[in-house]
Amino acid sequence: MNEQVIRTANLIWVIQHYLLTDEPLENWLDTENNPELGGLFSPAIFQDAQIYQRYLAGKLRDVGFDTINAGERAIGIYTARYIIEKLPKETIEAIANSLKIPIEDETKKKPFCEDTEKVSKLSNKLYEAFEKALGETKLKYKFQSFEPIYVTKEMLESPEKLFRYPHHLIFTENAIETMVKKIRERKVSPRIADYFLGSLDTYEDSVPALPAVEVIIEHAENTHAVWTAGDTLNLIWKLLPGDDDFLSERFERLVYQLYWPKIGSTWPIIHYSRFEFKEEQDDNLFRDSLGWLMSLKTIEKLNPELAHYLHFLGGYDMVDQIQSGIPEPVRFRAFAINSEGKTSKAVFNRVIKEFAEQEALSYLAHPEGTEEAKLVIDYALSGKLDPENVPFIIEKLVINGNYSGVGPYIINRYAKDAETLEKLFKKLDKEESKNHNIIISIFDAAVDGASEKAELPALKKFADSIKALPTKKDLKEGIAHHLDRGLLLAEDTVKDFERARKKLIEQLAY
């Protein structure tokens, strides 16, 4: 299903359901009072649209097909909302009838909106009909624009209006301060806080939102709001200087205080495989909290009892731990604690021996130094891996937050070994390699993950290496343009990162 068909199919689906309901417009669109369809206009869908808008504007590079499809779905849903709010129900129904769109529920084996061929043929006529009724043009592109809306303090008096449709929202300092205050004082719902935090798309804007993040993680029962707050917290954590033990310990203590109460004790960790959660989202939240706690380097100081269990667990073979149902974050942390003091080579060899390949790569994707990074890259280039796993680990190494100096080393290696990478990728997909699509996506991941000045010359070398690969003449110029724009984006990202780091250090110092 191509992108436009996904967008149109979701537009049709929402219109069909709207025409089936007898509820007044506001009741039907209200998220709080309509749990069945209110989720269509949730922070999750809103953020899907925003991420896609950033991608279309070239502000985000490393985006997969699932993210693009989710973005198109969101655009279709919000386009339907716009139509519903602007046109009388009778007009919408008349257009649906004229185009022979059945007003039906989903009991049919194959609903109309799932018939790709029919939706594709109908798409242009559908938009033309609604454009004529609205007196507008380019309806299908209405919510693909990344035109900014500058949010002032006064606009936050009615935040529901601000988050009614997905836009590129740029908050003034006063607006961020005002919204953070509202969240801390519990004067807005976790859902509104979710919209707000998800709309912050720079490191610099995320830093002053930290107090709001703390409140949402600590108090919100809305699972998605907690996850969005966690994403913001992760952005902030990446800003911490790796050589500042005082700030790192202070921040880790904060993370521990936020997530440990969601676990409560070591008992549910030890007996995780023996009980069931009533809701899947509760299980997901529990595992998410475990992931945060297991990433704390100071866990032994923060929770000696938990550290004791991890030491005990690390003495067992990884296969035994898997069979016992030990969650992956716990297994990884137990392994790390019991590997302290061993050489990088010894740890690497044990990981390769004891872990399944996918798990091994997930564990190795966070090297703490250039020696560890070298071992992982050499392994990826050795030809010993399943070809499908090579892009996974190569991309993870640059998109993850890295210690100072590690990022430039990794990117310089990619620049040096671009031809070897391309040969490995050819085993995965000859056509994609012919157009250099896979290695360009690795470059895009490095652009999105850029965080220090030393990565910029390394990225330039990587771009030059890709340009030097044999390329069709008709593609050469387009590839060069894409890479050059990526270098400019990386410069902006690094500047944002540096400003935000300075702001965070000042904020945590008091």
SVG drawing of the C-alpha trace seen along z (x, -y; Angstrom):
<svg xmlns="http://www.w3.org/2000/svg" viewBox="-28 -36 70 59">
<polyline fill="none" stroke="black" stroke-width="0.4" points="0.0,0.0 1.7,-3.3 1.8,-6.3 -1.1,-8.3 -3.4,-5.2 -2.7,-4.8 -3.6,-8.5 -6.8,-8.3 -7.9,-4.9 -7.7,-6.4 -9.6,-9.5 -12.4,-7.3 -12.5,-5.1 -13.0,-8.1 -15.6,-9.6 -17.5,-6.3 -17.6,-6.1 -18.6,-9.7 -21.6,-9.2 -22.6,-6.2 -22.8,-8.1 -25.8,-10.1 -23.6,-11.9 -23.2,-15.7 -19.9,-16.7 -18.1,-17.9 -19.0,-14.7 -17.8,-12.5 -14.5,-14.3 -13.9,-14.6 -11.1,-12.4 -12.1,-12.1 -15.8,-11.2 -15.5,-8.9 -13.1,-6.1 -13.9,-4.1 -13.0,-6.7 -11.4,-9.4 -8.1,-7.6 -8.0,-8.8 -7.1,-12.3 -4.7,-11.2 -1.2,-12.5 0.2,-9.3 -1.5,-10.0 -0.6,-13.7 3.1,-12.9 3.0,-10.4 2.0,-13.3 4.6,-15.7 7.4,-13.2 6.3,-12.7 6.2,-16.5 9.7,-16.8 10.8,-14.0 9.2,-15.6 10.8,-19.0 14.3,-17.3 14.6,-17.9 14.7,-14.2 16.6,-11.7 16.6,-8.2 13.0,-7.2 11.7,-3.7 8.7,-2.6 6.6,-2.0 7.1,-5.6 6.3,-6.9 3.1,-4.7 2.1,-5.8 2.6,-9.5 0.4,-9.0 -2.2,-7.4 -2.2,-10.3 -2.3,-12.9 -5.4,-11.1 -7.1,-11.1 -6.5,-14.8 -7.6,-15.6 -10.9,-13.8 -11.2,-15.8 -10.7,-19.0 -13.4,-18.1 -15.8,-17.0 -15.4,-20.3 -15.7,-22.5 -18.6,-20.9 -22.2,-20.0 -22.8,-16.3 -25.3,-16.3 -22.6,-17.6 -20.1,-14.9 -22.8,-12.2 -23.7,-13.5 -20.0,-13.4 -19.7,-9.8 -22.8,-8.7 -21.8,-10.4 -18.4,-8.5 -20.2,-5.3 -18.4,-5.0 -20.5,-2.6 -21.5,-3.8 -20.8,-0.6 -19.3,0.9 -16.3,3.2 -18.3,6.5 -17.7,6.9 -14.9,9.3 -13.1,6.6 -14.2,3.1 -14.1,0.6 -11.2,-1.4 -9.0,1.8 -9.5,2.3 -6.3,0.8 -7.3,0.8 -10.6,-0.9 -9.1,-3.5 -6.3,-4.2 -8.6,-4.8 -10.9,-7.0 -8.2,-9.1 -7.9,-12.1 -11.7,-12.4 -12.3,-12.3 -9.9,-15.2 -11.3,-17.2 -14.8,-16.8 -14.0,-17.9 -11.8,-20.8 -14.7,-22.0 -17.1,-21.8 -14.5,-23.6 -13.5,-26.2 -9.9,-25.2 -7.0,-23.6 -4.3,-21.1 -6.3,-19.5 -4.2,-16.3 -1.1,-18.3 -2.7,-20.4 -1.1,-18.7 2.2,-17.8 3.5,-21.3 6.2,-22.1 5.3,-25.9 6.0,-27.0 3.5,-28.3 5.2,-30.4 3.5,-29.6 3.2,-32.5 2.3,-32.3 -1.2,-33.7 -1.9,-30.9 -1.6,-28.4 -4.9,-29.6 -6.6,-27.2 -4.1,-24.4 -6.9,-22.1 -7.1,-24.5 -3.3,-24.6 -3.1,-20.8 -6.2,-20.3 -4.2,-19.8 -0.5,-18.8 1.8,-21.7 5.4,-22.6 5.1,-24.3 7.9,-26.6 7.5,-27.6 8.9,-30.8 10.8,-30.6 7.9,-32.1 5.5,-29.6 7.7,-26.7 8.0,-28.1 4.2,-28.6 3.3,-25.1 5.9,-23.5 4.3,-25.4 0.8,-24.2 2.0,-20.6 3.9,-20.8 0.8,-22.2 -1.4,-19.6 -3.5,-22.3 -3.5,-20.4 -4.2,-16.8 -1.4,-14.3 -2.9,-14.1 -2.1,-17.9 1.3,-17.4 1.8,-14.5 1.0,-16.8 3.4,-19.5 6.4,-17.3 6.0,-15.5 6.0,-18.8 9.5,-19.8 11.8,-18.9 15.1,-20.5 17.5,-19.5 17.5,-23.2 13.7,-23.3 13.7,-19.9 16.0,-21.0 13.7,-23.5 10.9,-20.9 12.7,-18.5 10.5,-19.5 7.4,-18.7 8.9,-15.3 9.5,-14.4 5.8,-15.1 4.4,-13.1 6.7,-10.0 6.0,-10.1 2.2,-10.7 0.6,-10.1 -1.5,-6.9 -1.6,-7.6 1.0,-5.1 1.7,-7.0 2.3,-10.3 4.9,-8.4 6.6,-7.1 6.7,-10.6 8.1,-12.0 10.7,-9.2 11.7,-10.1 12.3,-13.7 14.2,-12.5 16.4,-10.4 17.2,-13.4 18.3,-15.3 20.4,-12.4 22.3,-12.4 23.4,-15.9 25.3,-15.1 29.1,-15.4 30.6,-11.9 33.5,-13.1 31.4,-14.9 30.8,-12.3 28.9,-14.7 26.3,-15.6 26.0,-12.0 25.4,-10.7 22.9,-13.4 21.0,-12.7 21.0,-8.9 19.6,-9.5 16.8,-11.4 16.1,-8.6 16.1,-6.1 13.7,-8.1 11.3,-8.3 11.3,-4.7 12.1,-2.5 8.6,-3.2 7.0,-1.6 8.9,1.6 8.7,1.4 11.0,4.2 13.3,6.9 10.4,9.4 8.6,8.7 11.9,8.7 13.0,12.1 9.5,13.6 8.7,11.8 8.0,15.0 5.5,16.2 2.8,13.5 0.7,11.9 -0.3,8.3 -4.0,7.5 -3.2,5.2 -0.4,5.5 0.4,1.8 1.2,2.4 3.7,5.1 5.2,2.7 5.5,0.0 7.1,2.4 9.7,3.5 10.3,-0.1 11.0,-1.0 13.3,1.9 15.2,0.7 15.8,-2.7 16.9,-1.2 19.2,1.3 21.0,-1.5 22.1,-3.2 25.9,-2.8 25.4,-3.7 22.8,-1.0 25.0,0.7 25.1,-2.5 21.4,-3.3 20.1,0.2 22.5,2.6 19.8,5.3 19.1,5.2 22.8,5.1 23.3,8.2 20.7,10.1 22.3,8.9 25.7,10.2 24.0,13.5 22.2,13.7 25.4,12.9 26.9,16.2 24.4,18.1 24.7,18.9 22.7,16.6 20.7,19.6 19.6,20.5 18.5,16.9 16.5,16.8 14.8,20.1 14.0,18.8 12.2,15.8 14.6,13.1 13.8,9.9 16.5,8.8 17.4,5.5 18.1,7.4 20.1,10.1 22.2,7.4 22.9,5.5 23.8,8.6 26.2,9.6 27.8,6.1 28.2,6.1 29.8,9.5 32.1,8.4 33.6,5.5 37.4,5.6 37.7,7.8 39.3,6.7 37.1,5.4 38.2,8.4 37.3,10.9 33.8,9.4 33.2,9.2 34.2,12.9 31.8,14.0 29.0,12.0 29.5,13.6 29.7,17.0 26.7,16.8 24.2,14.5 22.0,15.1 23.1,12.9 20.3,10.3 20.7,10.0 24.5,9.8 24.2,6.9 21.8,5.1 24.2,5.5 27.2,4.4 25.5,1.3 26.6,-0.9 30.4,-0.9 32.0,-2.9 35.3,-3.5 37.0,-3.2 38.4,0.2 34.9,1.6 33.7,-0.2 36.5,1.3 35.7,4.8 32.0,4.4 32.7,2.8 35.3,5.4 32.8,8.1 30.1,6.4 32.5,6.2 33.8,9.7 31.1,11.4 30.2,13.7 26.9,12.0 23.6,12.6 23.6,10.0 20.2,8.6 21.8,7.8 24.7,5.8 22.7,2.6 21.0,3.0 24.2,2.8 26.0,0.3 23.0,-2.1 22.6,-1.5 26.2,-2.5 25.6,-6.0 22.0,-6.7 22.7,-5.7 24.2,-8.3 27.9,-7.8 30.7,-8.8 32.9,-11.7 35.3,-10.6 33.5,-7.4 31.1,-8.8 33.8,-10.4 35.8,-7.1 32.8,-5.1 31.9,-7.5 35.5,-7.7 35.6,-3.9 32.5,-4.0 34.2,-6.5 37.2,-4.3 35.3,-1.1 32.4,-2.4 33.2,0.0 33.3,3.0 29.9,1.9 28.4,1.6 29.6,5.1 28.0,6.5 24.8,4.6 24.7,6.0 24.2,9.5 21.1,8.1 19.6,6.2 21.5,5.7 19.1,3.1 19.3,1.0 23.1,1.2 23.2,0.2 21.4,-3.0 23.4,-3.2 20.1,-3.5 21.3,-1.4 24.6,-3.1 22.9,-6.5 20.4,-5.5 23.4,-4.8 24.7,-8.3 21.3,-9.7 21.3,-7.9 24.7,-9.4 23.3,-12.9 20.3,-12.4 22.6,-11.1 25.2,-13.9 26.2,-15.5 29.8,-16.7 31.9,-19.0 34.4,-16.2 31.7,-14.2 31.3,-16.9 34.6,-16.4 34.1,-12.6 30.6,-13.0 32.2,-15.0 34.6,-12.1 31.8,-9.6 29.8,-11.7 32.8,-12.0 33.3,-8.2 29.7,-7.6 30.0,-10.1 33.1,-8.2 31.2,-4.8 30.3,-3.8 27.0,-5.5 24.6,-5.9 25.1,-9.4 21.4,-10.3 21.6,-9.5 25.0,-11.1 23.8,-14.7 20.7,-13.8 22.9,-11.7 25.4,-14.5 22.7,-17.0 21.1,-14.8 24.5,-14.2 25.3,-17.9 22.0,-18.9 22.6,-16.2 25.9,-17.8 24.2,-21.2 21.5,-19.5 24.2,-17.9 25.9,-21.3 22.5,-22.6 22.0,-19.6 25.4,-19.9 24.9,-23.6 21.5,-22.8 23.2,-20.0 26.0,-22.4 23.5,-25.1 21.3,-22.6 24.3,-21.0 25.4,-24.4 21.8,-25.1 21.5,-21.7 24.8,-22.1 23.6,-25.5 20.2,-24.0 21.6,-21.0 24.2,-23.0 21.6,-24.6"/>
</svg>
